[in-house]
Amino acid sequence: MRPENLRVGTKEDKNKLTGRVDVAEMLGSTTNIYITMKNGAKVVAALPGDVRA
């Protein structure tokens, strides 16, 4: 799974990951979201720059 393939979803989405946002790093054209999953795994999502966590 690549960070740029993740997106912000809704509760109704069937294929989803759930976790806690640890850091939102706004870099202009992208926003990197660092997430800790319920099982302790760490995930990074590279989202468009206008997304706010």
HUTA-V131545 format. One line per field, one symbol per residue. ss: DSSP state (H for helix, E for strand, C for the rest). psi: psi as a letter, one per 40 degrees, with the letter a starting at -180 (. if undefined). Layout:
ss: ???
psi: ???
This chain:
ss: CCHHHCCCCCCCCCCCCCEEEEEEEECCCEEEEEEEECCCCEEEEEEECCCCC
psi: hideeiihaidehdgiihahhdhhhhfceihhhhihideeihihhhiidehh.
